[in-house]
């Protein structure tokens, strides 16, 4: 295969892979739904929710049409008032922060720990006030946040009216990940997952799930997603469709297999890149199970921005190897957040980290030849920039 034929997209558009079983399930659902007595109602969504709850070890799993709407619902469950604060890591996808702002709360950006790319509990503690209502952490790029440490911070600094801040996990990128003997989705007041097309498991392009052990959260989420669902609560249509539930059941059953393959590919990539001194490679703390939605690399501080971009551009233009910055602080990649006046000086670690990190193209079906090509291109590109 020539260099011109190589194409490794920065973020593969399909995160896992489908089999004939998913295709057959969709066709069977469609055929069954042709009965005018049934239409597109059916048991599959409920079955998917039950299976997902069992997988995460929680009482409730509530399906949504996206992680974004699930995040909205999580903020609604807080009954936020003007001036209430929600702390969240500066480095994440914009959806995390837009959900906070959409419910009228004040977004307080906290630093990440560059070793994990996750929110730093010590920095969160510095930002707690008597208006803090929640800590919306992110299990970034496949690695769980330290939910126990965040819970300890919340309990040490209770809100005078509402008690300890609620610890919530944005699990969009960590489906199937592990934390201290549990699955991501168990620790915390609630966690919100994404099944969007690029995620580790997918439900026909979009989809989401909220997990919780709190009965009241489950009641409210079911109401919010379906025009109130008979409750005295506001609601609209955030529902998943039957076909997605059918596919989700199969993808969930195959998730550990897909993640094991993704981990194997990530570990192989680390092996091939480990002797390049300029690169800091992803790590997995003891007691965690990283599922590598993104393979996050950091370049040296003196390569931040300029040389990092040179490397990314060279990989794409000269070798067909895509890369992506996933992510820098949200006000740098979202036009609305950019208008709100966040002070970069308040998050210097995240600012610098956002200028040093990038993610290589990775997919569980990549071959050893793919990985050798990608890492060989990185090695060549680093050598050229090193000079």
PESULBEL-V751675 format. One record per backbone hydrogen bond with DSSP energy under -1.0 kcal/mol. NH is the residue of the N-H (numbers start at 1). CO is the residue of the C=O. If there is no record, write none. Layout:
# PESULBEL-V751675
((NH & CO) (NH & CO))
This chain:
# PESULBEL-V751675
((6 & 3) (8 & 320) (15 & 197) (23 & 19) (24 & 20) (25 & 21) (26 & 22) (27 & 23) (28 & 24) (29 & 25) (30 & 26) (31 & 27) (32 & 28) (33 & 29) (35 & 32) (38 & 35) (39 & 35) (41 & 38) (47 & 43) (48 & 44) (49 & 45) (50 & 46) (51 & 47) (52 & 48) (53 & 49) (54 & 50) (55 & 51) (56 & 52) (57 & 53) (58 & 53) (60 & 212) (62 & 210) (64 & 208) (65 & 238) (70 & 66) (71 & 67) (72 & 68) (73 & 69) (74 & 70) (75 & 71) (76 & 72) (77 & 73) (78 & 75) (79 & 76) (84 & 81) (85 & 131) (86 & 106) (87 & 134) (88 & 108) (90 & 110) (96 & 93) (98 & 94) (99 & 95) (101 & 97) (102 & 98) (104 & 101) (105 & 100) (106 & 84) (108 & 86) (110 & 88) (113 & 118) (116 & 113) (117 & 113) (120 & 111) (124 & 120) (125 & 121) (126 & 122) (127 & 124) (132 & 129) (133 & 85) (134 & 85) (135 & 166) (136 & 87) (137 & 135) (137 & 168) (139 & 170) (140 & 138) (142 & 139) (143 & 140) (147 & 145) (150 & 146) (151 & 147) (152 & 148) (153 & 149) (154 & 150) (155 & 151) (156 & 152) (159 & 163) (163 & 159) (166 & 133) (168 & 135) (169 & 190) (170 & 137) (171 & 169) (171 & 192) (174 & 171) (177 & 174) (178 & 289) (179 & 182) (180 & 287) (182 & 179) (184 & 177) (186 & 183) (189 & 167) (191 & 211) (192 & 169) (193 & 209) (195 & 207) (197 & 205) (199 & 196) (203 & 195) (206 & 203) (208 & 64) (209 & 193) (210 & 62) (211 & 191) (212 & 60) (218 & 214) (219 & 215) (220 & 216) (221 & 217) (222 & 218) (223 & 219) (224 & 220) (225 & 221) (226 & 223) (227 & 236) (228 & 223) (229 & 226) (231 & 228) (233 & 231) (236 & 224) (238 & 225) (245 & 241) (246 & 242) (247 & 243) (248 & 244) (249 & 245) (250 & 246) (251 & 247) (252 & 248) (253 & 249) (254 & 250) (258 & 254) (259 & 255) (260 & 256) (261 & 257) (262 & 258) (263 & 259) (264 & 260) (265 & 261) (266 & 262) (267 & 263) (268 & 264) (269 & 265) (270 & 266) (271 & 267) (272 & 268) (273 & 269) (274 & 270) (276 & 273) (279 & 276) (280 & 298) (288 & 285) (289 & 178) (291 & 142) (294 & 141) (297 & 358) (298 & 280) (299 & 356) (303 & 300) (304 & 301) (305 & 355) (306 & 304) (308 & 303) (309 & 305) (310 & 306) (311 & 307) (312 & 308) (313 & 309) (314 & 310) (315 & 311) (316 & 312) (317 & 313) (318 & 314) (319 & 315) (320 & 316) (321 & 315) (322 & 8) (324 & 359) (330 & 90) (332 & 329) (333 & 330) (334 & 330) (338 & 334) (339 & 336) (340 & 337) (346 & 343) (347 & 344) (351 & 347) (352 & 348) (353 & 349) (354 & 350) (356 & 353) (357 & 353) (358 & 297) (359 & 324) (360 & 295) (361 & 322) (366 & 363) (371 & 367) (372 & 368) (373 & 369) (374 & 370) (375 & 371) (376 & 372) (377 & 373) (378 & 374) (379 & 375) (380 & 376) (381 & 377) (382 & 378) (383 & 379) (384 & 380) (385 & 381) (386 & 382) (387 & 383))
